[in-house]
């Protein structure tokens, strides 16, 4: 059977850039062995995001004046993993697969009256065994201000997923939306994932981020001691590490910015040169045409063979070139 599959994961601000690197394929290597780098060219964006998700979040928040108190531990974004079985996508073909994900994207825009403007990124991965969509969005709820009566948009993961059966409601609505769009699917089971192998579920969710967090915990364990000297030593180590990383970041950012500027300048120069070459080519073609017509007219006027005329002119031009070289010497 083929199922309509949608899964949700919540993220804090600190986790956003990790999934950005995974979703947008910014990493060099991946723990997920399912990823075939040679097929990366077939990945595409329904809504593109070229900057880190955390930066995009802040831009959207400021642009639309989103309210809500955000702590370091607050979940500020959600990610839907939308897919079906490998066999389903093989059956429906490339065009219908594309329509499947575009239809799913429209569903998310409308679900709970979210709005497309609060979607950070929608990236389709075709470089794994089963096509799937990573859709990252800000969980915005639309309320009315009690005092002014005006509409207020607020970032609140808790309120967005309020209700005991919130995920069941999500899956019910997703299934109905997709089947109404003409896709022959069964409803995904809320508590039974047997229709997707566990390894596949792991590879298309936040597996990379979980591995990253485990490594981070190993490096940044708190020191539980009252020994002043140990605390001072640890403080110095942390400050030194921070300064090293800050310097590295500054150098890398400066190099990256300079490189981008150079690339843009080279691109502009290339386009200008390309235009000039095209103009010269057209001009040269026109001059050749005029020269041939001149030979024809002279040949007719003086009843002189055109080939002999061209030969005489060529010898004359070569003679002048030799004279110029001798004069330079």
C-alpha contacts under 8 A as a table, 3 or more apart, distances in Angstrom:
res1	aa1	res2	aa2	distance
1	X	185	X	7.68
1	X	186	X	7.00
2	X	84	X	6.44
2	X	85	X	5.82
2	X	87	X	7.75
2	X	88	X	5.97
2	X	184	X	7.72
2	X	185	X	5.32
2	X	186	X	5.92
3	X	84	X	5.52
3	X	85	X	6.80
3	X	185	X	5.14
3	X	186	X	4.54
3	X	187	X	5.56
3	X	188	X	5.14
3	X	195	X	7.75
4	X	83	X	6.94
4	X	84	X	5.65
4	X	174	X	7.41
4	X	175	X	5.76
4	X	178	X	7.50
4	X	185	X	5.84
4	X	186	X	6.11
4	X	187	X	5.50
4	X	188	X	5.31
5	X	81	X	7.89
5	X	82	X	5.69
5	X	83	X	5.27
5	X	84	X	5.46
5	X	171	X	7.71
5	X	187	X	7.63
5	X	188	X	5.33
6	X	80	X	6.33
6	X	81	X	5.63
6	X	82	X	4.55
6	X	83	X	6.63
6	X	171	X	6.65
6	X	174	X	7.56
6	X	188	X	7.72
7	X	80	X	5.38
7	X	81	X	5.11
7	X	82	X	6.61
8	X	78	X	6.67
8	X	79	X	5.58
8	X	80	X	4.63
8	X	81	X	6.50
9	X	78	X	5.55
9	X	79	X	5.21
9	X	80	X	6.62
9	X	206	X	7.95
10	X	75	X	5.96
10	X	76	X	7.60
10	X	77	X	5.99
10	X	78	X	4.45
10	X	79	X	6.46
10	X	157	X	7.93
11	X	14	X	7.95
11	X	15	X	5.85
11	X	16	X	6.48
11	X	75	X	5.00
11	X	76	X	6.17
11	X	77	X	5.35
11	X	78	X	5.96
11	X	79	X	7.87
12	X	15	X	5.37
12	X	16	X	6.63
12	X	72	X	7.16
12	X	73	X	6.12
12	X	74	X	5.57
12	X	75	X	4.28
12	X	76	X	5.41
12	X	77	X	6.78
13	X	16	X	5.42
13	X	17	X	7.96
13	X	54	X	6.19
13	X	72	X	7.05
13	X	73	X	7.99
13	X	74	X	7.57
13	X	75	X	7.13
13	X	76	X	6.20
13	X	77	X	7.73
14	X	17	X	6.95
14	X	54	X	7.92
14	X	72	X	7.66
15	X	18	X	5.47
15	X	19	X	6.80
15	X	209	X	7.41
16	X	19	X	5.48
16	X	20	X	6.17
16	X	52	X	7.69
16	X	53	X	5.63
16	X	54	X	5.71
16	X	77	X	7.83
17	X	20	X	4.71
17	X	21	X	6.27
17	X	52	X	5.64
17	X	53	X	5.73
17	X	54	X	6.21
18	X	21	X	5.40
18	X	22	X	6.53
18	X	208	X	8.00
18	X	209	X	5.89
18	X	212	X	7.98
19	X	22	X	4.92
19	X	23	X	5.78
19	X	206	X	7.22
19	X	208	X	7.79
19	X	209	X	6.41
20	X	23	X	5.28
20	X	24	X	5.76
20	X	25	X	7.94
20	X	26	X	7.77
20	X	52	X	6.01
20	X	53	X	5.85
21	X	24	X	5.49
21	X	25	X	5.66
21	X	26	X	4.60
21	X	27	X	5.85
21	X	52	X	7.96
22	X	25	X	5.08
22	X	26	X	6.37
22	X	27	X	6.51
22	X	208	X	7.12
23	X	26	X	7.84
23	X	123	X	6.76
23	X	134	X	6.84
24	X	123	X	7.26
27	X	30	X	6.99
30	X	33	X	7.08
30	X	35	X	7.58
30	X	208	X	7.47
31	X	208	X	6.82
32	X	35	X	6.12
32	X	203	X	5.97
32	X	207	X	7.91
32	X	208	X	7.38
33	X	36	X	7.76
34	X	128	X	5.39
34	X	129	X	6.48
34	X	203	X	7.09
35	X	127	X	5.71
35	X	128	X	4.88
35	X	129	X	7.79
36	X	39	X	5.66
36	X	40	X	7.01
36	X	127	X	5.29
36	X	128	X	6.16
37	X	40	X	5.13
37	X	127	X	6.70
38	X	41	X	7.21
38	X	127	X	7.63
39	X	42	X	5.72
39	X	43	X	7.57
39	X	126	X	6.90
39	X	127	X	4.73
40	X	43	X	5.49
40	X	125	X	7.84
40	X	126	X	7.07
40	X	127	X	5.28
41	X	44	X	7.95
42	X	125	X	7.67
42	X	126	X	5.79
42	X	127	X	6.94
43	X	123	X	7.41
43	X	124	X	5.68
43	X	125	X	4.88
43	X	126	X	5.14
43	X	127	X	6.68
44	X	123	X	6.01
44	X	124	X	5.44
44	X	125	X	7.03
45	X	48	X	5.17
45	X	121	X	7.73
45	X	122	X	5.80
45	X	123	X	4.49
45	X	124	X	6.04
46	X	102	X	7.14
46	X	105	X	7.81
46	X	121	X	7.78
46	X	122	X	5.30
46	X	123	X	6.18
46	X	124	X	7.42
47	X	119	X	7.87
47	X	120	X	7.55
47	X	121	X	5.26
47	X	122	X	4.87
47	X	123	X	7.02
48	X	121	X	5.68
48	X	122	X	6.61
48	X	123	X	7.31
49	X	52	X	7.68
49	X	53	X	7.58
49	X	56	X	7.72
49	X	120	X	6.76
49	X	121	X	5.51
51	X	55	X	6.63
51	X	56	X	6.51
52	X	55	X	5.42
52	X	56	X	6.40
53	X	56	X	4.93
53	X	57	X	6.00
53	X	120	X	6.89
54	X	57	X	5.01
54	X	58	X	6.39
55	X	58	X	5.19
55	X	59	X	6.26
56	X	59	X	5.06
56	X	60	X	6.17
56	X	120	X	6.63
57	X	60	X	5.28
57	X	61	X	6.04
57	X	120	X	7.01
57	X	138	X	7.48
58	X	61	X	4.98
58	X	62	X	6.08
59	X	62	X	5.28
59	X	63	X	5.98
60	X	63	X	5.06
60	X	64	X	6.10
60	X	117	X	7.87
60	X	118	X	7.12
61	X	64	X	5.60
61	X	65	X	5.62
61	X	66	X	4.96
61	X	67	X	7.98
62	X	65	X	4.96
62	X	66	X	6.72
65	X	153	X	7.68
66	X	152	X	7.66
66	X	153	X	5.43
66	X	154	X	5.19
66	X	155	X	6.35
67	X	152	X	7.34
67	X	153	X	6.20
67	X	154	X	4.40
67	X	155	X	6.10
68	X	154	X	5.29
68	X	155	X	5.25
68	X	156	X	6.62
69	X	155	X	7.98
70	X	74	X	5.78
70	X	76	X	7.43
71	X	74	X	4.98
75	X	78	X	7.78
75	X	156	X	7.92
75	X	157	X	6.14
76	X	138	X	6.41
76	X	139	X	7.10
76	X	155	X	6.89
76	X	156	X	7.20
76	X	157	X	6.58
77	X	136	X	6.85
77	X	137	X	5.66
77	X	138	X	4.57
77	X	139	X	6.04
77	X	157	X	7.35
78	X	136	X	5.66
78	X	137	X	5.48
78	X	138	X	6.27
78	X	139	X	6.63
78	X	157	X	7.92
79	X	134	X	6.59
79	X	135	X	5.35
79	X	136	X	4.28
79	X	137	X	6.33
80	X	133	X	7.64
80	X	134	X	5.96
80	X	135	X	5.10
80	X	136	X	6.49
81	X	132	X	6.77
81	X	133	X	5.67
81	X	134	X	5.07
81	X	135	X	6.59
81	X	204	X	7.10
81	X	205	X	6.68
82	X	101	X	7.79
82	X	104	X	7.56
82	X	132	X	5.62
82	X	133	X	5.01
82	X	134	X	6.78
82	X	135	X	7.84
83	X	130	X	7.76
83	X	131	X	6.60
83	X	132	X	4.60
83	X	133	X	6.45
84	X	88	X	6.62
84	X	89	X	7.47
84	X	130	X	7.87
84	X	131	X	8.00
84	X	132	X	7.64
85	X	88	X	5.21
85	X	89	X	6.83
85	X	130	X	6.89
85	X	195	X	7.83
85	X	196	X	7.27
86	X	89	X	5.50
86	X	90	X	6.37
86	X	129	X	7.11
86	X	130	X	4.93
86	X	131	X	7.26
87	X	90	X	5.02
87	X	91	X	6.11
88	X	91	X	5.17
88	X	92	X	6.35
89	X	92	X	5.30
89	X	93	X	6.02
89	X	94	X	7.68
89	X	97	X	5.96
89	X	130	X	7.93
89	X	131	X	7.49
90	X	93	X	5.51
92	X	95	X	7.85
92	X	96	X	5.62
92	X	97	X	6.52
93	X	96	X	5.73
93	X	97	X	6.06
94	X	97	X	5.10
94	X	98	X	6.29
95	X	98	X	5.16
95	X	99	X	6.35
96	X	99	X	4.83
96	X	100	X	5.98
97	X	100	X	4.97
97	X	101	X	6.59
98	X	101	X	5.48
98	X	102	X	6.27
99	X	102	X	4.96
99	X	103	X	5.88
100	X	103	X	5.22
100	X	104	X	6.22
100	X	178	X	7.80
100	X	183	X	7.80
101	X	104	X	4.92
101	X	105	X	6.11
101	X	124	X	7.69
101	X	133	X	6.75
102	X	105	X	4.98
102	X	106	X	6.41
103	X	106	X	5.15
103	X	107	X	6.32
103	X	178	X	7.12
103	X	181	X	7.52
104	X	107	X	4.95
104	X	108	X	6.43
104	X	174	X	7.79
104	X	178	X	7.14
105	X	108	X	5.26
105	X	109	X	6.43
105	X	122	X	7.68
105	X	135	X	7.90
106	X	109	X	5.07
106	X	110	X	6.41
107	X	110	X	5.30
107	X	111	X	5.88
107	X	174	X	7.03
107	X	177	X	6.90
108	X	111	X	5.08
108	X	114	X	7.28
109	X	113	X	6.95
109	X	114	X	5.56
109	X	115	X	4.75
109	X	116	X	4.93
109	X	119	X	7.76
110	X	113	X	4.94
110	X	114	X	5.92
110	X	115	X	6.24
111	X	114	X	6.03
114	X	118	X	6.87
114	X	139	X	7.59
114	X	140	X	6.50
114	X	141	X	7.44
115	X	118	X	5.96
115	X	119	X	7.58
116	X	119	X	5.46
117	X	120	X	7.86
118	X	137	X	5.83
118	X	138	X	5.52
118	X	139	X	7.80
118	X	140	X	7.39
119	X	122	X	7.52
119	X	135	X	7.49
119	X	136	X	6.13
119	X	137	X	4.16
119	X	138	X	6.33
120	X	135	X	7.74
120	X	136	X	5.49
120	X	137	X	5.15
120	X	138	X	7.16
121	X	134	X	7.74
121	X	135	X	5.74
121	X	136	X	5.23
121	X	137	X	6.99
122	X	133	X	6.75
122	X	134	X	5.68
122	X	135	X	4.27
122	X	136	X	6.38
123	X	133	X	5.64
123	X	134	X	5.19
123	X	135	X	6.40
124	X	131	X	7.10
124	X	132	X	5.74
124	X	133	X	4.35
124	X	134	X	6.28
125	X	128	X	6.78
125	X	131	X	5.68
125	X	132	X	5.55
125	X	133	X	6.27
125	X	134	X	7.70
126	X	129	X	7.76
126	X	130	X	7.17
126	X	131	X	4.89
126	X	132	X	7.11
127	X	131	X	7.47
128	X	131	X	6.51
132	X	204	X	7.45
138	X	155	X	6.92
139	X	155	X	5.83
139	X	156	X	5.94
139	X	157	X	5.34
139	X	160	X	5.88
140	X	153	X	6.27
140	X	154	X	5.34
140	X	155	X	4.66
140	X	156	X	6.05
140	X	157	X	7.51
140	X	160	X	6.72
141	X	153	X	5.80
141	X	154	X	5.37
141	X	155	X	6.54
141	X	156	X	6.63
141	X	159	X	6.96
141	X	160	X	5.96
142	X	151	X	6.83
142	X	152	X	5.89
142	X	153	X	4.74
142	X	154	X	6.51
143	X	151	X	5.75
143	X	152	X	5.17
143	X	153	X	6.27
143	X	154	X	7.49
144	X	149	X	5.55
144	X	150	X	5.46
144	X	151	X	4.52
144	X	152	X	5.60
145	X	148	X	5.58
145	X	149	X	4.86
145	X	150	X	5.37
145	X	151	X	6.24
145	X	152	X	6.23
146	X	149	X	5.48
156	X	159	X	5.41
156	X	160	X	6.10
157	X	160	X	5.06
157	X	161	X	6.20
158	X	161	X	5.48
158	X	162	X	5.85
159	X	162	X	4.74
161	X	166	X	5.68
161	X	167	X	7.71
162	X	166	X	6.44
163	X	166	X	5.23
165	X	168	X	5.14
165	X	169	X	6.18
166	X	169	X	5.13
166	X	170	X	6.31
167	X	170	X	4.87
167	X	171	X	6.24
167	X	190	X	7.78
168	X	171	X	5.19
168	X	172	X	6.04
168	X	190	X	6.57
169	X	172	X	5.13
169	X	173	X	6.08
170	X	173	X	5.36
170	X	174	X	6.05
171	X	174	X	5.03
171	X	175	X	6.03
171	X	187	X	7.44
171	X	188	X	6.99
171	X	190	X	7.52
172	X	175	X	5.31
172	X	176	X	6.31
172	X	187	X	7.29
173	X	176	X	5.18
173	X	177	X	6.06
174	X	177	X	5.16
174	X	178	X	6.16
175	X	178	X	5.37
175	X	179	X	6.15
175	X	185	X	7.68
175	X	186	X	7.46
175	X	187	X	5.52
175	X	188	X	7.62
176	X	179	X	5.35
176	X	180	X	6.05
177	X	180	X	5.27
177	X	181	X	6.38
178	X	181	X	5.05
178	X	182	X	6.80
178	X	183	X	5.93
178	X	185	X	7.94
179	X	182	X	5.16
179	X	183	X	4.83
179	X	184	X	6.11
179	X	185	X	6.47
180	X	183	X	7.27
189	X	192	X	5.30
189	X	193	X	6.70
190	X	193	X	7.74
192	X	195	X	7.78
193	X	196	X	5.63
193	X	197	X	7.49
193	X	198	X	7.63
194	X	197	X	6.33
194	X	198	X	7.81
196	X	200	X	6.58
196	X	201	X	6.54
197	X	200	X	5.30
197	X	201	X	6.45
198	X	201	X	5.04
198	X	202	X	6.18
199	X	202	X	5.07
199	X	203	X	6.32
200	X	203	X	5.12
200	X	204	X	6.34
201	X	204	X	5.44
201	X	205	X	6.27
202	X	205	X	5.56
202	X	206	X	7.23
202	X	207	X	5.67
203	X	206	X	7.50
203	X	207	X	6.04
204	X	207	X	7.49
206	X	209	X	5.32
206	X	210	X	6.32
207	X	210	X	5.19
207	X	211	X	6.35
208	X	211	X	5.27
208	X	212	X	6.28
209	X	212	X	4.97
209	X	213	X	6.19
210	X	213	X	5.12
210	X	214	X	6.32
211	X	214	X	5.19
211	X	215	X	6.46
212	X	215	X	5.23
212	X	216	X	6.23
213	X	216	X	4.94
213	X	217	X	6.17
214	X	217	X	5.25
214	X	218	X	6.55
215	X	218	X	5.24
215	X	219	X	6.63
216	X	219	X	5.24
216	X	220	X	6.13
217	X	220	X	5.23
217	X	221	X	5.98
218	X	221	X	6.13
223	X	231	X	7.85
225	X	230	X	7.64
225	X	231	X	7.48
226	X	231	X	7.59
227	X	230	X	5.40
227	X	231	X	6.32
228	X	231	X	5.07
228	X	232	X	6.08
229	X	232	X	5.05
229	X	233	X	6.15
230	X	233	X	5.09
230	X	234	X	6.12
231	X	234	X	5.06
231	X	235	X	5.96
232	X	235	X	4.98
232	X	236	X	6.19
233	X	236	X	5.21
233	X	237	X	6.25
234	X	237	X	5.00
234	X	238	X	6.17
235	X	238	X	5.20
235	X	239	X	6.16
236	X	239	X	5.13
236	X	240	X	5.98
237	X	240	X	5.14
237	X	241	X	6.06
238	X	241	X	5.05
238	X	242	X	6.00
239	X	242	X	4.99
239	X	243	X	6.10
240	X	243	X	5.17
240	X	244	X	6.16
241	X	244	X	5.12
241	X	245	X	6.19
242	X	245	X	5.18
242	X	246	X	5.99
243	X	246	X	4.97
243	X	247	X	6.07
244	X	247	X	5.23
244	X	248	X	6.18
245	X	248	X	5.01
245	X	249	X	6.02
246	X	249	X	5.08
246	X	250	X	6.14
247	X	250	X	5.09
247	X	251	X	6.22
248	X	251	X	5.24
248	X	252	X	6.07
249	X	252	X	5.12
249	X	253	X	5.91
250	X	253	X	5.19
250	X	254	X	6.05
251	X	254	X	5.16
251	X	255	X	6.09
252	X	255	X	5.11
252	X	256	X	5.98
253	X	256	X	5.00
253	X	257	X	6.00
254	X	257	X	5.16
254	X	258	X	6.09
255	X	258	X	5.19
255	X	259	X	6.03
256	X	259	X	5.06
256	X	260	X	6.18
257	X	260	X	5.14
257	X	261	X	6.30
258	X	261	X	5.13
258	X	262	X	6.18
259	X	262	X	5.06
259	X	263	X	6.06
260	X	263	X	5.05
260	X	264	X	6.19
261	X	264	X	5.14
261	X	265	X	6.20
262	X	265	X	5.05
262	X	266	X	6.04
263	X	266	X	5.09
263	X	267	X	6.05
264	X	267	X	5.02
264	X	268	X	6.25
265	X	268	X	5.13
265	X	269	X	6.17
266	X	269	X	5.02
266	X	270	X	5.94
267	X	270	X	5.03
267	X	271	X	6.20
268	X	271	X	5.18
268	X	272	X	6.21
269	X	272	X	5.08
269	X	273	X	6.03
270	X	273	X	5.08
270	X	274	X	5.94
271	X	274	X	5.01
271	X	275	X	6.22
272	X	275	X	5.18
272	X	276	X	6.31
273	X	276	X	5.04
273	X	277	X	6.11
274	X	277	X	5.18
274	X	278	X	6.24
275	X	278	X	5.12
275	X	279	X	6.30
276	X	279	X	5.08
276	X	280	X	6.15
277	X	280	X	5.06
277	X	281	X	6.03
278	X	281	X	5.07
278	X	282	X	6.34
279	X	282	X	5.20
279	X	283	X	6.14
280	X	283	X	4.96
280	X	284	X	5.93
281	X	284	X	5.14
281	X	285	X	6.15
282	X	285	X	5.11
282	X	286	X	6.26
283	X	286	X	5.14
283	X	287	X	6.24
284	X	287	X	5.12
284	X	288	X	6.24
285	X	288	X	5.25
285	X	289	X	6.34
286	X	289	X	5.07
286	X	290	X	6.28
287	X	290	X	5.03
287	X	291	X	6.08
288	X	291	X	5.08
288	X	292	X	6.21
289	X	292	X	5.31
289	X	293	X	6.34
290	X	293	X	5.14
290	X	294	X	6.19
291	X	294	X	5.00
291	X	295	X	6.34
292	X	295	X	5.15
292	X	296	X	6.31
293	X	296	X	5.05
293	X	297	X	6.26
294	X	297	X	5.18
294	X	298	X	6.21
295	X	298	X	5.29
295	X	299	X	6.00
295	X	306	X	6.45
295	X	309	X	7.43
295	X	310	X	7.41
296	X	299	X	5.15
296	X	300	X	6.24
296	X	306	X	6.66
297	X	300	X	5.23
297	X	301	X	6.07
298	X	301	X	5.08
298	X	302	X	6.11
298	X	303	X	7.94
298	X	304	X	7.67
299	X	302	X	5.57
299	X	303	X	5.43
299	X	304	X	4.74
299	X	305	X	5.94
299	X	306	X	5.35
299	X	309	X	7.35
300	X	303	X	4.97
300	X	304	X	6.78
301	X	304	X	7.85
304	X	308	X	7.62
304	X	309	X	7.09
305	X	308	X	5.53
305	X	309	X	6.36
306	X	309	X	4.99
306	X	310	X	6.25
307	X	310	X	5.21
307	X	311	X	6.22
308	X	311	X	4.97
308	X	312	X	6.18
309	X	312	X	5.23
309	X	313	X	6.32
310	X	313	X	5.14
310	X	314	X	6.11
311	X	314	X	5.16
311	X	315	X	6.26
312	X	315	X	5.23
312	X	316	X	6.18
313	X	316	X	5.01
313	X	317	X	6.23
314	X	317	X	5.14
314	X	318	X	6.21
315	X	318	X	5.13
315	X	319	X	6.07
316	X	319	X	5.11
316	X	320	X	6.35
317	X	320	X	5.22
317	X	321	X	6.37
318	X	321	X	5.08
318	X	322	X	6.33
319	X	322	X	5.19
319	X	323	X	6.29
320	X	323	X	5.08
320	X	324	X	6.26
321	X	324	X	5.14
321	X	325	X	6.38
322	X	325	X	5.14
322	X	326	X	6.29
323	X	326	X	5.13
323	X	327	X	6.17
324	X	327	X	5.12
324	X	328	X	6.34
325	X	328	X	5.22
325	X	329	X	6.54
326	X	329	X	5.19
